[in-house]
Amino acid sequence: MLAPWIDVQSKASNNIRAMQVQIHSIHFDADKALIAFIEAKIHKLSTFNDSIISCEVFLRIEKRNGRENKLVEIKLHIPGKELFAKRNSISFEAATDEVTKALRRQIIKQHA
């Protein structure tokens, strides 16, 4: 049986540290291109904080009539802290861009 997460490798001062990334698509199956896009965005967050332990991503399609019905929620686990952001948009890629920008701001604020 395969593990329910995908490991993304990040380099941290000559040590290779595995970050566990769990991507949950609620009530639909996400395609490989979307999963690869999300993994790449999450991997970029490790350039701002190389001590990210794990990450959980939730993808949902909300039942409302507006165009912005794609919801992406990301929870980052950092030693001593847990960061969370969620955004709606017209596509999962756009919502992922917005939510990773919000998490990047949180990481930078937490480091300051």
Buried (B, 14 or more C-beta within 10 A) or exposed (E): EEEEBBEBEBEEEEEEBEBBBBBEBEEEEBEEEBBEBBBEBBBEBBEBBBBBEBBBBBBBEEEEEEEBBBBBBBBBBBEEEEBEBBBBBEEBBBBBBBBBEBBBEBBEEEEE
